[in-house]
Amino acid sequence: MRISKFPSTVGGMSTDVADARTGWASVLLVVGGLLMAVLWLIFTTAHGPTSFNEDRTVLGGSMLVWGMLLGGIPNLLIAAGLVLFSSRVALATGRSARVGYVLTLIGLIAPALIDLSIQALGAPFFLPIAAIGMALLACGNRHNPRVSRPSRLLLMAIGVLLAIAMAWALLPNALTDPIGGYRIYGSVAYLGAGTGWALVGISIRVTIPQTT
């Protein structure tokens, strides 16, 4: 039981409010991450075996529809979770964490809005921004007691996965297509990263103080 005559604050708000926001943030990160992983599996089934699109449908939706959902909805859910978590991961920390936080949000929200507007999965132009943002966010919170070590390591791991995915995407199709290159890319950028985001949400959830 936590008893305090004067409630403490986190980022300008009471700890109870901050804990509630953090709880919802963890839910959004888990849901967004799992949805990203599941939508990738559906998208790759509808897409076909190579980077050249095929006219297939899954559950009545074409590859374009599933690509739009994959690139849009999970990113926005994860971004919303990070916004709710801002008082612990950005507002109460140093400049590098704040810069990383902003870059991460840009790397999530901008491609999501583009994909929803073009109604398809767009090119991974924002992956470097997200990767750099994640690295700065993780490093900038290394002395932040409100962000656990597992959370920081997971954030860094997601950044590394996105950097690897971008490097892979730059390779010629002639080289990567024979070995299922676009599926390898997606397994890293969406399946791996989505699983990572879900684990970040879980790690955040288990560190919320329990009150009775």
C-alpha positions in Angstrom: 0.0 0.0 0.0 1.3 3.4 -0.9 0.3 6.2 1.6 1.3 9.8 1.0 -0.2 13.0 2.3 1.0 14.8 -0.7 1.0 12.7 -3.9 4.3 12.7 -5.8 4.4 13.8 -9.4 5.8 12.4 -12.7 6.3 14.8 -15.6 4.0 17.4 -13.9 1.2 14.9 -13.1 0.4 12.8 -10.0 1.9 9.3 -9.9 -1.6 7.8 -9.9 -2.5 9.5 -13.2 0.9 8.7 -14.6 0.5 5.0 -13.6 -3.0 4.9 -15.2 -1.6 6.4 -18.5 1.3 4.0 -18.4 -1.2 1.1 -18.0 -3.1 2.2 -21.1 0.2 2.8 -22.9 1.2 -0.8 -22.3 -2.1 -2.1 -23.6 -1.8 -0.1 -26.8 1.8 -1.2 -27.4 0.9 -4.9 -26.9 -2.2 -4.7 -29.2 -0.3 -2.6 -31.8 2.7 -5.0 -31.8 0.6 -8.2 -32.0 -1.6 -6.7 -34.7 1.5 -5.8 -36.7 2.8 -9.4 -36.5 -0.6 -10.9 -37.4 -1.3 -8.5 -40.3 2.2 -9.2 -41.7 1.3 -12.9 -41.8 -2.0 -12.1 -43.6 -0.3 -9.6 -46.0 2.4 -12.0 -47.0 -0.2 -14.7 -47.7 -2.1 -12.3 -49.9 1.0 -10.9 -51.6 2.6 -13.9 -53.2 6.1 -15.5 -53.0 8.2 -12.6 -54.5 8.5 -8.9 -54.4 6.3 -8.7 -57.5 2.7 -8.3 -56.4 0.2 -11.0 -57.3 -3.6 -10.6 -57.5 -4.6 -12.6 -54.5 -7.2 -12.1 -51.8 -7.5 -13.2 -48.2 -10.8 -12.8 -46.4 -12.0 -10.7 -49.3 -9.2 -8.2 -49.1 -6.5 -7.7 -51.7 -2.8 -7.4 -51.0 -3.2 -3.6 -51.2 -5.9 -3.6 -48.5 -3.9 -5.7 -46.1 -0.8 -3.7 -46.8 -2.6 -0.5 -46.0 -3.8 -2.0 -42.7 -0.4 -3.3 -41.9 1.4 0.0 -42.5 -1.3 2.1 -40.9 -3.2 0.8 -37.9 -0.4 -0.9 -35.8 1.9 2.1 -36.1 -0.8 4.5 -34.9 -1.7 2.3 -31.9 2.0 2.1 -31.0 2.4 5.8 -31.4 -0.6 6.4 -29.2 1.0 4.2 -26.6 4.2 6.2 -26.7 2.3 9.4 -26.3 0.6 8.1 -23.2 4.0 7.0 -21.9 5.7 10.4 -22.7 5.8 11.6 -19.1 8.1 8.7 -18.2 10.1 8.1 -21.3 10.6 11.6 -22.7 9.3 14.6 -20.6 11.3 13.6 -17.5 14.6 12.8 -19.3 17.4 14.5 -21.3 17.7 16.0 -24.7 18.7 12.8 -26.5 15.7 10.9 -25.2 13.4 13.7 -26.3 14.9 13.9 -29.8 14.7 10.1 -30.1 11.1 10.2 -28.9 10.1 12.8 -31.5 12.0 10.9 -34.3 10.3 7.6 -33.3 6.9 9.2 -33.4 7.7 10.7 -36.9 8.9 7.3 -38.0 5.7 5.7 -36.9 3.0 8.3 -37.7 4.2 9.7 -41.1 4.4 6.3 -42.9 1.1 5.3 -41.3 -0.7 8.3 -42.6 0.9 7.9 -46.1 -0.1 4.3 -46.3 -3.7 5.0 -45.3 -3.9 7.8 -47.8 -2.5 5.8 -50.7 -4.4 2.7 -49.5 -1.4 0.5 -49.9 1.9 -0.3 -48.1 4.4 2.3 -49.2 8.2 2.3 -49.5 10.2 2.1 -46.2 11.5 5.6 -46.4 11.0 6.3 -42.7 12.7 3.3 -41.4 16.0 5.1 -40.8 14.3 7.8 -38.9 12.5 5.3 -36.7 15.7 3.2 -36.2 17.7 6.3 -35.1 14.9 7.5 -32.9 14.7 4.1 -31.2 18.4 4.0 -30.5 18.4 7.6 -29.1 15.3 6.8 -27.0 16.9 3.7 -25.5 20.3 5.4 -24.8 18.7 8.5 -23.5 16.8 6.6 -20.9 19.6 4.5 -19.6 19.7 6.4 -16.3 15.9 6.8 -16.1 14.6 4.7 -13.2 11.1 4.9 -14.6 12.1 2.9 -17.7 13.3 -0.6 -16.9 16.4 -2.2 -18.4 14.4 -4.8 -20.3 12.3 -2.0 -21.9 15.4 -0.1 -22.9 17.0 -3.2 -24.4 13.8 -4.1 -26.3 13.6 -0.5 -27.7 17.2 -0.8 -28.8 16.6 -4.2 -30.4 13.6 -2.9 -32.4 15.9 -0.1 -33.6 18.5 -2.6 -34.7 15.8 -4.7 -36.5 14.6 -1.7 -38.4 18.1 -0.7 -39.4 18.7 -4.3 -40.7 15.4 -4.3 -42.6 16.4 -1.0 -44.3 19.8 -2.3 -45.3 18.1 -5.5 -46.7 15.6 -3.4 -48.6 18.4 -1.6 -50.4 19.7 -4.8 -52.0 18.7 -5.5 -55.6 15.6 -7.6 -56.2 17.5 -9.9 -58.5 19.6 -10.9 -55.5 16.9 -11.2 -52.8 13.9 -12.5 -54.7 15.2 -16.0 -55.3 15.5 -16.5 -51.5 12.2 -14.9 -50.6 13.8 -11.5 -50.0 10.7 -9.4 -49.3 9.4 -12.0 -46.8 12.8 -11.9 -45.0 12.5 -8.1 -45.0 8.9 -8.2 -43.6 9.8 -10.8 -41.0 12.4 -8.4 -39.6 10.5 -5.1 -40.1 7.0 -6.3 -39.1 7.0 -9.7 -37.5 10.2 -9.1 -35.4 9.5 -5.5 -34.7 5.8 -6.1 -33.9 6.8 -8.9 -31.4 9.3 -6.5 -29.9 6.7 -3.8 -29.4 4.4 -6.2 -27.7 7.2 -7.3 -25.4 7.9 -3.6 -24.6 4.3 -3.2 -23.6 4.5 -6.2 -21.3 7.8 -5.1 -19.8 6.2 -1.7 -19.1 3.1 -3.3 -17.6 5.0 -5.4 -15.1 6.9 -2.4 -13.7 3.8 -0.3 -12.9 3.6 0.0 -9.0 0.7 -2.1 -7.6 -1.4 -0.4 -5.0 -4.0 -1.9 -2.7 
